[in-house]
Amino acid sequence: MPIRLAIKVVPGASRDEIAGWLGDTLKIRVVAPPERGRANAAVEALLAAALGLPPGCVRVVTGRSSARKAVVIEGLTATEVAQRLGSG
């Protein structure tokens, strides 16, 4: 069953990084600008790499043009996601 994760994205950052948890929302910084889906693609790639998953297993499903988004993660349990990203 896919896992749904709330994230807050800061595009145009100095580097790509998972900044940590803000309550139950994961804060992510990406270098990519918020244009033509570039920041969303960078978020998907960064999260997939951090979780050790193929890129297609992480998708932005809501908030495509907003800083607050939801991603769906396939291939891991909620416990595995929490362990790999640090507890939230």
GROMACS elastic network, one bead per residue, 0.5 to 0.9 nm:
[ bonds ]
;  ai    aj funct       b0    kb
    1    74     6  0.70934   500
    1    75     6  0.80019   500
    1    76     6  0.83706   500
    1    77     6  0.77243   500
    2    72     6  0.61389   500
    2    73     6  0.54968   500
    2    75     6  0.71837   500
    2    76     6  0.76330   500
    2    77     6  0.78416   500
    2    78     6  0.87347   500
    3    71     6  0.81219   500
    3    72     6  0.54960   500
    3    73     6  0.50193   500
    3    74     6  0.64637   500
    3    75     6  0.87196   500
    3    76     6  0.76084   500
    3    77     6  0.70176   500
    3    78     6  0.62412   500
    3    81     6  0.83922   500
    4    70     6  0.65733   500
    4    71     6  0.56781   500
    4    73     6  0.63760   500
    4    78     6  0.88456   500
    5    24     6  0.84828   500
    5    25     6  0.73860   500
    5    26     6  0.77770   500
    5    69     6  0.84089   500
    5    70     6  0.55075   500
    5    71     6  0.52880   500
    5    72     6  0.63756   500
    5    73     6  0.76395   500
    6    24     6  0.71706   500
    6    26     6  0.63893   500
    6    27     6  0.89156   500
    6    68     6  0.73456   500
    6    69     6  0.59605   500
    6    71     6  0.65739   500
    7    21     6  0.88613   500
    7    24     6  0.85770   500
    7    25     6  0.50280   500
    7    27     6  0.57002   500
    7    28     6  0.70596   500
    7    67     6  0.81119   500
    7    68     6  0.58576   500
    7    69     6  0.53031   500
    7    70     6  0.59311   500
    7    71     6  0.73724   500
    8    22     6  0.87241   500
    8    25     6  0.66575   500
    8    26     6  0.61547   500
    8    28     6  0.61823   500
    8    29     6  0.84949   500
    8    66     6  0.87114   500
    8    67     6  0.54333   500
    8    69     6  0.62419   500
    8    70     6  0.86277   500
    9    26     6  0.84802   500
    9    27     6  0.59919   500
    9    29     6  0.58011   500
    9    30     6  0.74003   500
    9    39     6  0.82004   500
    9    40     6  0.86726   500
    9    43     6  0.78149   500
    9    66     6  0.82944   500
    9    68     6  0.64558   500
    9    69     6  0.75478   500
   10    13     6  0.65245   500
   10    27     6  0.76890   500
   10    28     6  0.62571   500
   10    30     6  0.62968   500
   10    31     6  0.85445   500
   10    34     6  0.89597   500
   10    39     6  0.86727   500
   10    67     6  0.67357   500
   11    28     6  0.85070   500
   11    29     6  0.59961   500
   11    30     6  0.50167   500
   11    31     6  0.59559   500
   11    32     6  0.58761   500
   11    33     6  0.54227   500
   11    34     6  0.59254   500
   11    39     6  0.60717   500
   11    67     6  0.82516   500
   12    15     6  0.82990   500
   12    29     6  0.77526   500
   12    30     6  0.61160   500
   12    32     6  0.54385   500
   12    34     6  0.74017   500
   12    39     6  0.82730   500
   13    16     6  0.70703   500
   13    17     6  0.89620   500
   13    29     6  0.57797   500
   13    30     6  0.53817   500
   13    32     6  0.75668   500
   13    33     6  0.84720   500
   14    29     6  0.82394   500
   14    30     6  0.75614   500
   14    31     6  0.57557   500
   15    29     6  0.69483   500
   15    30     6  0.59746   500
   15    31     6  0.52515   500
   15    32     6  0.89706   500
   16    28     6  0.76535   500
   16    29     6  0.53990   500
   16    31     6  0.56263   500
   16    32     6  0.84108   500
   16    42     6  0.81331   500
   16    43     6  0.85436   500
   16    46     6  0.73432   500
   17    20     6  0.89343   500
   17    27     6  0.88414   500
   17    28     6  0.59521   500
   17    29     6  0.52578   500
   17    30     6  0.65021   500
   17    31     6  0.89820   500
   17    46     6  0.75481   500
   18    21     6  0.87500   500
   18    26     6  0.76176   500
   18    27     6  0.62529   500
   18    29     6  0.62912   500
   18    30     6  0.86444   500
   18    46     6  0.80765   500
   18    47     6  0.80958   500
   18    50     6  0.85394   500
   18    85     6  0.83977   500
   19    26     6  0.75909   500
   19    27     6  0.53143   500
   19    28     6  0.53999   500
   19    29     6  0.66497   500
   20    25     6  0.85704   500
   20    26     6  0.58176   500
   20    27     6  0.54774   500
   20    28     6  0.73486   500
   20    85     6  0.82500   500
   20    86     6  0.80901   500
   20    88     6  0.83171   500
   21    24     6  0.65182   500
   21    25     6  0.57022   500
   21    27     6  0.58978   500
   21    86     6  0.84394   500
   21    87     6  0.80932   500
   21    88     6  0.57108   500
   22    25     6  0.51300   500
   22    26     6  0.60945   500
   22    27     6  0.66783   500
   22    88     6  0.78531   500
   23    26     6  0.79171   500
   23    88     6  0.65043   500
   24    88     6  0.54930   500
   25    68     6  0.88993   500
   25    88     6  0.74833   500
   26    85     6  0.88927   500
   26    88     6  0.75998   500
   28    43     6  0.73323   500
   28    46     6  0.88003   500
   28    47     6  0.88517   500
   29    43     6  0.81515   500
   30    33     6  0.79342   500
   30    39     6  0.66120   500
   30    42     6  0.65131   500
   30    43     6  0.68435   500
   30    46     6  0.84027   500
   31    39     6  0.76889   500
   31    42     6  0.80424   500
   32    35     6  0.81659   500
   32    38     6  0.58047   500
   32    40     6  0.85870   500
   32    41     6  0.86835   500
   32    42     6  0.65982   500
   33    36     6  0.86344   500
   33    37     6  0.85568   500
   33    38     6  0.62821   500
   33    39     6  0.56762   500
   34    37     6  0.65831   500
   34    38     6  0.61469   500
   34    39     6  0.51249   500
   34    40     6  0.77813   500
   34    65     6  0.77507   500
   35    38     6  0.57189   500
   35    39     6  0.70416   500
   35    65     6  0.88688   500
   36    39     6  0.81785   500
   36    40     6  0.88668   500
   37    40     6  0.51917   500
   37    41     6  0.61990   500
   37    42     6  0.86526   500
   37    64     6  0.74656   500
   37    65     6  0.81051   500
   38    41     6  0.51874   500
   38    42     6  0.62072   500
   38    43     6  0.86786   500
   39    42     6  0.50006   500
   39    43     6  0.61466   500
   39    44     6  0.86545   500
   40    43     6  0.50704   500
   40    44     6  0.62474   500
   40    45     6  0.86632   500
   40    59     6  0.85432   500
   40    60     6  0.66872   500
   40    64     6  0.69009   500
   40    65     6  0.87148   500
   41    44     6  0.51331   500
   41    45     6  0.61961   500
   41    46     6  0.85697   500
   41    59     6  0.85251   500
   41    60     6  0.83369   500
   42    45     6  0.51222   500
   42    46     6  0.59886   500
   42    47     6  0.84966   500
   43    46     6  0.51496   500
   43    47     6  0.60362   500
   43    48     6  0.84012   500
   43    58     6  0.88332   500
   43    59     6  0.87801   500
   43    60     6  0.81460   500
   44    47     6  0.53632   500
   44    48     6  0.60443   500
   44    49     6  0.85897   500
   44    55     6  0.67783   500
   44    56     6  0.82020   500
   44    57     6  0.85315   500
   44    58     6  0.54688   500
   44    59     6  0.59238   500
   44    60     6  0.68874   500
   44    71     6  0.81074   500
   45    48     6  0.51732   500
   45    49     6  0.61394   500
   45    50     6  0.85879   500
   45    54     6  0.86099   500
   45    55     6  0.56543   500
   45    56     6  0.86214   500
   45    58     6  0.77005   500
   46    49     6  0.52402   500
   46    50     6  0.61427   500
   46    51     6  0.86114   500
   46    55     6  0.86799   500
   47    50     6  0.50269   500
   47    51     6  0.60669   500
   47    52     6  0.84338   500
   47    53     6  0.83839   500
   47    55     6  0.84248   500
   47    58     6  0.70285   500
   47    85     6  0.89900   500
   48    51     6  0.51677   500
   48    52     6  0.59548   500
   48    54     6  0.61254   500
   48    55     6  0.53438   500
   48    56     6  0.79992   500
   48    57     6  0.69012   500
   48    58     6  0.59075   500
   48    73     6  0.84091   500
   49    52     6  0.50036   500
   49    53     6  0.61133   500
   49    54     6  0.74678   500
   49    55     6  0.74387   500
   50    53     6  0.78202   500
   50    84     6  0.72997   500
   50    85     6  0.73528   500
   51    54     6  0.89373   500
   51    76     6  0.86697   500
   51    80     6  0.86453   500
   51    81     6  0.69422   500
   51    84     6  0.59715   500
   51    85     6  0.72762   500
   52    84     6  0.86624   500
   53    56     6  0.81107   500
   53    57     6  0.63924   500
   53    58     6  0.79996   500
   53    74     6  0.86111   500
   53    75     6  0.76066   500
   53    76     6  0.87044   500
   54    57     6  0.57762   500
   54    58     6  0.80229   500
   55    58     6  0.61790   500
   55    59     6  0.84876   500
   56    59     6  0.70057   500
   56    74     6  0.86806   500
   57    72     6  0.78436   500
   57    73     6  0.57096   500
   57    74     6  0.50402   500
   57    75     6  0.68600   500
   58    71     6  0.65914   500
   58    72     6  0.57249   500
   58    74     6  0.65928   500
   59    70     6  0.84807   500
   59    71     6  0.53062   500
   59    72     6  0.53784   500
   59    73     6  0.68118   500
   59    74     6  0.88833   500
   60    63     6  0.76302   500
   60    64     6  0.68821   500
   60    69     6  0.68813   500
   60    70     6  0.58963   500
   60    72     6  0.65270   500
   61    64     6  0.72757   500
   61    69     6  0.74467   500
   61    70     6  0.57521   500
   61    71     6  0.54744   500
   61    72     6  0.66584   500
   62    65     6  0.86562   500
   62    66     6  0.85946   500
   62    68     6  0.83911   500
   62    69     6  0.53847   500
   62    70     6  0.51708   500
   62    71     6  0.71823   500
   63    67     6  0.70888   500
   63    68     6  0.59439   500
   63    70     6  0.66720   500
   64    67     6  0.81707   500
   64    68     6  0.85203   500
   64    69     6  0.67325   500
   64    70     6  0.88028   500
   65    68     6  0.86530   500
   65    69     6  0.85310   500
   66    69     6  0.65719   500
   73    76     6  0.71133   500
   73    77     6  0.89077   500
   73    81     6  0.85419   500
   74    77     6  0.82460   500
   76    79     6  0.80138   500
   76    80     6  0.58927   500
   76    81     6  0.64074   500
   77    80     6  0.51646   500
   77    81     6  0.63202   500
   77    82     6  0.86799   500
   78    81     6  0.51254   500
   78    82     6  0.61835   500
   78    83     6  0.86304   500
   79    82     6  0.51379   500
   79    83     6  0.61606   500
   79    84     6  0.86529   500
   79    87     6  0.89456   500
   80    83     6  0.50760   500
   80    84     6  0.61167   500
   80    85     6  0.85507   500
   81    84     6  0.52397   500
   81    85     6  0.60736   500
   81    86     6  0.81000   500
   81    87     6  0.85599   500
   82    85     6  0.53033   500
   82    86     6  0.54046   500
   82    88     6  0.67385   500
   83    86     6  0.52085   500
   83    87     6  0.62450   500
   84    87     6  0.82928   500
   85    88     6  0.81133   500
